């Protein structure tokens, strides 16, 4: 073979190899493109400008604290209180960050209530780095939704989707500011819908595995169409950071709350007026039910809509306005959506038979009024000059805080009341008032009834940082 023939043969073989390699690469590329993984780039480009970072500040005045009676000259106790007051738990100014998204060109913004709660100032930072002072138009702690307003025009806005059409396994994407890192994008799938959480009776949460961390709160959750279908609100975590379980408020509920806040200044919800519990398999069998589902009525509250109807204790509510009640936690969100003074149809199982009950739905009372209705014995004393409510203290919390005996846990505090102005907050443990031990709510009522106005009273509270005396200035 001549040298020319050799090179021609080599070129022919080399070209064939190139062709074979090309054919080998093409299927691999096609496989990647047909894997079904979503491409979020356009979604992010189209929507990130409508997402905002929210920072808040709250001033806490540490001056002019009233003197604590009965401890003047006690150097050891003075030093203990001084060390407590110098701890970073109560700085003169606190700040927090969260996220939000713009829903109107003239500056209305949705976020979480807990992002802006008790804030003295709210600053919204836009994608173009503009910083605007925001006004809190209103907030609803029960749904954890807040509406803000900034003075600006022609702002970018998000598209609102339909969270009722959301399906488990669907791809979703979050944009927010975790740990202050603005406009961070995370993605995942819907893990469950209609999820109930403890102490969150009126929100059927969307559960996802999208990475949500502190700072993401209040940010939008998008579907693949680029529509907002939820507000990222909570995570389940034992560390304080993301552990694979995050929860978002359905956008239908959030928009309804926002509209009521803007139109009426407050949120109205439907109220049935019953205490319910889960239906176990054993209970289902006793009621003649083949499958355990529904909400078992264990108590009907006095002067409630249910008390004015034919509903009975022992009824199992299986359907509300045609919607099946799988678990007892499914009922409150459905009732909450019904306007007050509207008739609602309930299907119940009573003594093994299906019965239809019509209830004229009322308006959900305030938390304080509802607490007193549910547990009249826990009503605060008529002479509750401290303007707070308490609940019994469980043994586990008592042991964790090193409290030898007694104590009550503060359930709620009126911010501008004597206890609130003294620095007492919900969750504090009260073990002594006016040098008298507080072992129960009855003890507190007794001591309160004996207090005279117009003087300072010492109160001993326990927190994670340790015990501390505070002085409460009683009104005349």
C-alpha positions as CSV (number, residue, x, y, z in Angstrom):
1,X,0.0,0.0,0.0
2,X,1.3,3.4,-1.0
3,X,1.7,6.2,1.6
4,X,-1.2,8.1,0.0
5,X,-3.5,5.1,0.1
6,X,-2.6,4.6,3.8
7,X,-3.6,8.1,4.8
8,X,-6.9,7.9,2.7
9,X,-7.8,4.7,4.6
10,X,-6.9,6.2,8.0
11,X,-9.0,9.3,7.2
12,X,-11.9,7.0,6.3
13,X,-11.6,5.1,9.5
14,X,-11.2,8.3,11.6
15,X,-14.2,9.8,10.0
16,X,-16.3,6.7,10.7
17,X,-15.1,6.9,14.4
18,X,-16.2,10.5,14.6
19,X,-19.6,9.7,13.2
20,X,-20.0,6.8,15.6
21,X,-19.0,9.1,18.6
22,X,-21.5,11.7,17.4
23,X,-24.3,9.1,17.3
24,X,-23.2,7.9,20.8
25,X,-23.4,11.5,22.2
26,X,-26.8,12.4,20.7
27,X,-28.9,9.8,22.6
28,X,-27.2,10.9,25.8
29,X,-28.2,14.6,25.2
30,X,-31.7,13.6,24.2
31,X,-32.0,11.6,27.4
32,X,-31.1,14.6,29.5
33,X,-33.6,16.8,27.7
34,X,-36.4,14.2,28.0
35,X,-35.8,13.4,31.7
36,X,-38.8,15.6,32.7
37,X,-36.9,17.9,35.0
38,X,-38.3,21.4,34.8
39,X,-36.3,24.5,33.6
40,X,-37.0,27.3,36.1
41,X,-34.9,30.0,34.4
42,X,-37.7,31.8,32.6
43,X,-40.0,31.5,35.6
44,X,-37.4,33.2,37.8
45,X,-36.6,35.9,35.2
46,X,-40.3,36.8,34.8
47,X,-41.1,36.9,38.5
48,X,-38.1,37.8,40.7
49,X,-38.6,41.5,40.3
50,X,-42.0,41.3,42.1
51,X,-40.4,39.6,45.2
52,X,-39.2,41.9,48.0
53,X,-37.0,41.7,51.1
54,X,-38.6,42.9,54.3
55,X,-36.6,44.2,57.3
56,X,-38.2,45.4,60.5
57,X,-37.0,47.1,63.7
58,X,-38.5,47.3,67.1
59,X,-37.3,49.7,69.8
60,X,-37.3,48.7,73.4
61,X,-36.7,51.4,75.9
62,X,-34.6,50.3,78.8
63,X,-34.7,53.6,80.7
64,X,-37.0,54.8,83.4
65,X,-37.7,51.3,84.7
66,X,-39.7,51.5,87.9
67,X,-38.0,50.5,91.0
68,X,-38.8,47.1,92.5
69,X,-40.2,47.5,95.9
70,X,-38.8,45.6,98.9
71,X,-35.3,44.9,97.4
72,X,-33.6,48.3,97.9
73,X,-30.1,47.8,99.2
74,X,-30.0,44.1,98.3
75,X,-26.6,44.0,96.5
76,X,-26.8,40.3,95.5
77,X,-30.3,40.6,93.9
78,X,-29.3,44.0,92.3
79,X,-26.4,42.2,90.6
80,X,-28.6,39.3,89.4
81,X,-31.0,41.7,87.9
82,X,-28.3,43.8,86.3
83,X,-26.7,40.7,84.7
84,X,-30.1,39.7,83.3
85,X,-30.8,43.2,81.9
86,X,-27.4,43.2,80.3
87,X,-28.0,40.0,78.4
88,X,-28.6,40.3,74.6
89,X,-32.1,38.9,75.0
90,X,-33.6,42.4,75.3
91,X,-31.5,44.8,73.2
92,X,-32.5,48.4,72.8
93,X,-33.4,47.7,69.2
94,X,-34.2,44.4,67.5
95,X,-34.4,43.7,63.8
96,X,-35.7,40.8,61.6
97,X,-35.9,40.0,58.0
98,X,-38.4,38.2,55.8
99,X,-39.8,38.2,52.3
100,X,-42.9,39.4,50.5
101,X,-44.4,39.9,47.1
102,X,-46.1,42.7,45.3
103,X,-49.7,42.1,44.3
104,X,-50.6,45.6,42.8
105,X,-48.8,48.1,40.8
106,X,-49.5,50.8,43.3
107,X,-47.6,49.1,46.1
108,X,-49.7,46.5,48.0
109,X,-47.6,43.7,49.3
110,X,-48.4,40.3,50.9
111,X,-46.2,38.8,53.6
112,X,-46.6,36.9,56.9
113,X,-48.0,38.5,60.0
114,X,-45.1,37.1,62.1
115,X,-42.6,39.0,59.8
116,X,-44.0,42.4,60.8
117,X,-45.7,41.8,64.1
118,X,-44.9,44.4,66.7
119,X,-42.5,46.2,64.3
120,X,-42.0,49.9,64.8
121,X,-40.6,50.3,61.3
122,X,-40.9,48.1,58.2
123,X,-38.5,48.6,55.3
124,X,-39.1,47.0,51.9
125,X,-36.2,46.5,49.6
126,X,-37.0,46.1,45.9
127,X,-35.0,44.2,43.2
128,X,-33.5,47.4,42.0
129,X,-32.1,48.1,45.5
130,X,-34.6,50.8,46.3
131,X,-35.6,50.9,49.9
132,X,-39.1,52.1,50.8
133,X,-40.8,52.5,54.2
134,X,-43.9,50.4,54.3
135,X,-47.2,50.9,56.2
136,X,-48.8,47.8,57.8
137,X,-52.3,48.1,56.4
138,X,-53.5,45.2,58.5
139,X,-52.7,41.7,59.7
140,X,-54.5,38.5,60.7
141,X,-52.6,36.4,63.2
142,X,-55.0,33.4,62.8
143,X,-53.9,33.0,59.2
144,X,-50.5,34.6,59.6
145,X,-51.2,37.0,56.7
146,X,-50.3,40.7,56.6
147,X,-50.8,43.4,54.0
148,X,-48.2,46.2,53.5
149,X,-48.4,49.3,51.4
150,X,-45.5,51.3,49.9
151,X,-45.8,54.6,48.0
152,X,-44.7,53.7,44.5
153,X,-46.2,53.4,41.0
154,X,-45.9,51.0,38.2
155,X,-44.3,48.2,40.3
156,X,-43.9,44.7,38.9
157,X,-46.6,42.3,40.2
158,X,-47.0,38.5,40.5
159,X,-49.7,36.5,38.9
160,X,-52.1,34.8,41.3
161,X,-52.8,31.1,40.7
162,X,-55.3,28.5,41.9
163,X,-54.0,26.6,44.9
164,X,-57.2,24.5,45.0
165,X,-56.0,22.9,41.7
166,X,-52.6,22.0,43.2
167,X,-51.7,18.3,43.1
168,X,-49.3,16.3,45.2
169,X,-46.1,15.7,43.3
170,X,-46.3,18.9,41.4
171,X,-43.2,21.0,41.0
172,X,-43.1,24.3,42.9
173,X,-40.5,27.0,43.4
174,X,-39.9,29.6,46.2
175,X,-38.1,32.9,46.0
176,X,-37.1,34.7,49.2
177,X,-34.3,35.9,51.4
178,X,-33.1,33.1,53.6
179,X,-30.7,34.3,56.3
180,X,-30.8,37.7,54.4
181,X,-29.5,36.3,51.1
182,X,-31.8,38.3,48.8
183,X,-33.7,36.7,45.9
184,X,-32.6,33.1,46.6
185,X,-34.4,30.5,44.6
186,X,-35.2,27.0,45.8
187,X,-37.4,24.3,44.3
188,X,-39.2,21.0,45.2
189,X,-42.5,19.3,45.0
190,X,-45.8,19.4,46.8
191,X,-45.7,16.8,49.5
192,X,-49.3,17.2,50.7
193,X,-52.3,19.6,50.6
194,X,-54.8,20.5,53.3
195,X,-52.3,19.8,56.0
196,X,-53.4,20.9,59.5
197,X,-50.8,22.0,62.1
198,X,-51.1,22.3,65.8
199,X,-52.7,25.6,66.9
200,X,-53.4,26.5,63.3
201,X,-57.0,25.5,63.0
202,X,-58.0,27.7,60.1
203,X,-55.3,27.2,57.5
204,X,-55.2,24.1,55.3
205,X,-51.4,24.3,54.6
206,X,-49.6,23.2,51.5
207,X,-46.7,21.0,52.5
208,X,-43.6,20.9,50.3
209,X,-40.0,19.8,50.4
210,X,-38.8,23.2,49.1
211,X,-35.9,24.4,51.2
212,X,-37.3,27.2,53.4
213,X,-35.2,28.9,56.1
214,X,-35.5,31.9,58.3
215,X,-35.9,34.9,56.0
216,X,-38.1,33.0,53.5
217,X,-41.2,33.7,55.5
218,X,-43.7,35.7,53.6
219,X,-42.2,34.9,50.2
220,X,-44.2,33.5,47.3
221,X,-44.5,29.8,46.3
222,X,-44.9,29.5,42.5
223,X,-46.2,26.7,40.2
224,X,-44.6,26.0,36.9
225,X,-46.9,28.5,35.2
226,X,-45.3,31.2,37.2
227,X,-48.4,31.8,39.3
228,X,-48.3,32.3,43.1
229,X,-50.1,29.4,44.8
230,X,-49.0,30.0,48.3
231,X,-47.1,32.1,50.9
232,X,-44.2,30.3,52.6
233,X,-45.0,30.4,56.3
234,X,-43.5,27.7,58.5
235,X,-41.1,24.8,58.6
236,X,-40.9,21.7,60.8
237,X,-37.5,21.6,62.3
238,X,-35.6,20.4,65.4
239,X,-32.6,22.6,64.6
240,X,-34.3,25.9,63.5
241,X,-33.3,25.3,59.9
242,X,-34.7,23.4,57.0
243,X,-35.3,19.6,57.5
244,X,-37.4,18.7,54.5
245,X,-40.8,19.9,55.7
246,X,-42.1,23.3,54.8
247,X,-45.6,24.8,54.8
248,X,-47.3,27.5,52.8
249,X,-50.6,29.3,53.2
250,X,-52.9,28.6,50.1
251,X,-53.1,31.8,48.0
252,X,-56.9,31.7,47.9
253,X,-57.1,32.0,51.6
254,X,-54.4,34.7,51.7
255,X,-56.1,36.8,49.0
256,X,-59.4,36.5,50.7
257,X,-57.8,37.7,54.0
258,X,-56.0,40.5,52.2
259,X,-59.2,41.7,50.6
260,X,-61.1,41.7,53.9
261,X,-58.2,43.6,55.6
262,X,-58.2,46.2,52.8
263,X,-62.0,46.6,52.6
264,X,-63.0,46.2,56.3
265,X,-59.9,46.5,58.3
266,X,-60.4,43.1,59.9
267,X,-61.1,39.5,58.9
268,X,-64.4,37.7,59.6
269,X,-64.7,33.9,59.7
270,X,-67.5,31.5,60.0
271,X,-68.1,29.8,63.4
272,X,-69.9,26.6,64.2
273,X,-69.3,26.5,68.0
274,X,-68.3,22.9,68.7
275,X,-65.4,21.0,70.2
276,X,-64.4,18.2,67.9
277,X,-62.0,15.2,68.0
278,X,-60.6,12.6,65.6
279,X,-62.6,9.5,64.8
280,X,-60.5,6.3,65.5
281,X,-61.3,2.9,64.0
282,X,-62.6,1.8,67.4
283,X,-65.0,4.8,67.6
284,X,-66.0,4.4,63.9
285,X,-67.0,0.8,64.6
286,X,-69.0,1.8,67.7
287,X,-70.9,4.4,65.5
288,X,-71.6,1.8,62.8
289,X,-69.2,3.4,60.3
290,X,-67.2,1.2,57.9
291,X,-64.4,3.7,57.5
292,X,-62.9,6.1,60.2
293,X,-63.3,9.6,59.0
294,X,-65.1,12.8,60.0
295,X,-65.2,15.0,63.0
296,X,-66.7,13.8,66.3
297,X,-68.6,16.4,68.2
298,X,-67.5,16.1,71.9
299,X,-69.0,19.4,73.1
300,X,-71.4,22.1,71.9
301,X,-70.5,25.5,73.2
302,X,-73.2,27.6,74.9
303,X,-74.8,30.4,72.9
304,X,-73.1,29.2,69.8
305,X,-74.6,28.5,66.3
306,X,-74.5,24.8,66.9
307,X,-76.4,25.2,70.1
308,X,-79.3,26.8,68.2
309,X,-79.4,23.8,65.7
310,X,-80.3,20.1,66.0
311,X,-76.6,19.1,66.1
312,X,-75.9,16.8,69.1
313,X,-72.9,15.7,71.1
314,X,-71.8,12.3,69.7
315,X,-72.6,13.3,66.1
316,X,-69.9,12.5,63.6
317,X,-69.8,15.3,60.9
318,X,-68.8,13.5,57.7
319,X,-69.6,16.2,55.1
320,X,-69.7,20.0,55.3
321,X,-71.5,21.7,52.4
322,X,-70.8,18.6,50.3
323,X,-67.1,18.5,51.1
324,X,-66.0,15.2,52.7
325,X,-64.3,15.5,56.1
326,X,-61.4,13.1,56.1
327,X,-60.0,14.2,59.4
328,X,-61.3,16.4,62.1
329,X,-58.8,19.1,61.3
330,X,-60.4,19.5,57.8
331,X,-63.5,21.0,59.3
332,X,-62.4,24.4,60.8
333,X,-61.0,25.8,57.5
334,X,-64.2,24.9,55.7
335,X,-66.4,26.5,58.3
336,X,-64.1,29.6,58.4
337,X,-64.8,30.3,54.7
338,X,-68.5,30.5,55.2
339,X,-69.9,34.1,55.7
340,X,-71.6,34.7,59.0
341,X,-75.4,34.4,59.0
342,X,-75.3,31.9,56.2
343,X,-77.0,28.4,56.4
344,X,-74.7,25.5,56.0
345,X,-75.6,21.8,55.4
346,X,-73.9,19.2,57.5
347,X,-74.1,15.4,56.9
348,X,-73.7,13.6,60.2
349,X,-73.7,10.0,61.4
350,X,-76.0,9.7,64.5
351,X,-76.7,6.3,66.1
352,X,-75.7,4.5,62.9
353,X,-77.9,6.6,60.6
354,X,-77.1,9.4,58.2
355,X,-78.8,12.6,59.2
356,X,-78.8,16.1,57.6
357,X,-78.4,19.1,59.9
358,X,-78.6,22.8,58.9
359,X,-76.7,25.3,61.0
360,X,-76.9,29.1,60.6
361,X,-73.1,29.9,60.8
362,X,-72.1,32.7,63.1
363,X,-69.0,34.9,63.2
364,X,-65.9,33.6,64.9
365,X,-65.3,35.5,68.2
366,X,-62.0,37.0,69.2
367,X,-59.4,34.8,70.8
368,X,-60.1,36.2,74.3
369,X,-63.9,35.8,73.9
370,X,-63.5,32.3,72.4
371,X,-61.2,31.2,75.2
372,X,-63.7,32.3,77.8
373,X,-66.5,30.5,75.9
374,X,-64.6,27.3,75.6
375,X,-63.2,27.3,79.2
376,X,-65.3,29.6,81.5
377,X,-63.3,28.5,84.5
378,X,-60.2,30.0,82.9
379,X,-61.7,33.5,82.6
380,X,-59.4,36.2,84.1
381,X,-60.5,37.8,87.3
382,X,-62.8,40.8,87.1
383,X,-60.1,42.7,88.9
384,X,-57.3,41.5,86.6
385,X,-55.5,44.8,86.8
386,X,-52.4,43.2,85.2
387,X,-54.5,42.7,82.0
388,X,-53.1,39.2,81.2
389,X,-54.5,35.7,81.1
390,X,-52.8,32.5,82.3
391,X,-52.9,28.8,82.0
392,X,-51.7,25.9,84.3
393,X,-48.0,25.1,84.0
394,X,-47.1,21.5,83.0
395,X,-44.5,19.5,84.9
396,X,-42.2,19.1,81.9
397,X,-41.8,22.9,81.6
398,X,-41.5,23.4,85.3
399,X,-38.7,20.8,85.5
400,X,-36.9,22.3,82.4
401,X,-36.9,25.8,84.0
402,X,-35.8,24.5,87.4
403,X,-39.0,25.7,89.2
404,X,-39.5,23.9,92.5
405,X,-43.3,24.2,92.7
406,X,-46.4,25.9,91.3
407,X,-46.3,28.6,88.7
408,X,-48.6,29.6,85.9
409,X,-47.8,30.3,82.3
410,X,-48.8,33.6,80.7
411,X,-51.2,32.9,77.8
412,X,-51.8,36.4,76.5
413,X,-50.9,39.9,77.5
414,X,-52.3,43.3,76.5
415,X,-49.3,45.2,75.2
416,X,-50.3,48.6,76.7
417,X,-51.5,47.1,80.0
418,X,-49.5,47.1,83.2
419,X,-48.0,43.7,82.7
420,X,-47.2,44.4,79.0
421,X,-45.5,47.7,79.8
422,X,-43.4,46.0,82.5
423,X,-42.0,43.6,79.9
424,X,-44.1,40.5,80.6
425,X,-44.7,38.5,77.4
426,X,-46.7,35.3,76.5
427,X,-44.8,32.3,77.6
428,X,-43.4,33.8,80.8
429,X,-43.8,31.8,84.0
430,X,-45.2,33.6,87.0
431,X,-44.2,32.1,90.4
432,X,-44.6,35.1,92.7
433,X,-46.6,38.3,92.9
434,X,-46.3,40.9,95.6
435,X,-44.1,38.5,97.6
436,X,-46.8,35.8,97.6
437,X,-46.3,32.4,95.9
438,X,-48.4,31.7,92.8
439,X,-49.1,28.0,92.5
440,X,-52.3,28.2,90.4
441,X,-54.6,30.5,88.5
442,X,-56.8,30.7,91.6
443,X,-53.8,31.9,93.6
444,X,-53.2,34.6,91.0
445,X,-56.8,35.7,91.2
446,X,-56.7,35.9,95.0
447,X,-53.6,38.0,95.0
448,X,-54.9,40.3,92.2
449,X,-58.1,40.9,94.2
450,X,-56.1,42.1,97.2
451,X,-53.9,44.5,95.2
452,X,-54.3,48.3,95.7
453,X,-53.8,50.6,92.8
454,X,-51.3,53.4,92.4
455,X,-48.2,51.5,93.5
456,X,-45.4,49.3,92.2
457,X,-45.7,45.5,92.6
458,X,-42.9,43.0,92.3
459,X,-43.5,39.9,90.1
460,X,-41.1,37.0,89.7
461,X,-41.1,35.5,86.2
462,X,-39.0,32.6,84.8
463,X,-37.6,32.4,81.3
464,X,-35.0,30.3,79.5
465,X,-32.3,32.8,80.6
466,X,-33.3,32.4,84.3
467,X,-35.6,34.0,86.9
468,X,-36.0,37.8,87.0
469,X,-38.1,40.2,89.1
470,X,-40.0,42.9,87.2
471,X,-41.9,45.9,88.6
472,X,-45.5,46.5,87.6
473,X,-46.9,49.9,88.0
474,X,-50.6,49.5,89.0
475,X,-53.1,52.2,87.9
476,X,-55.0,54.2,90.4
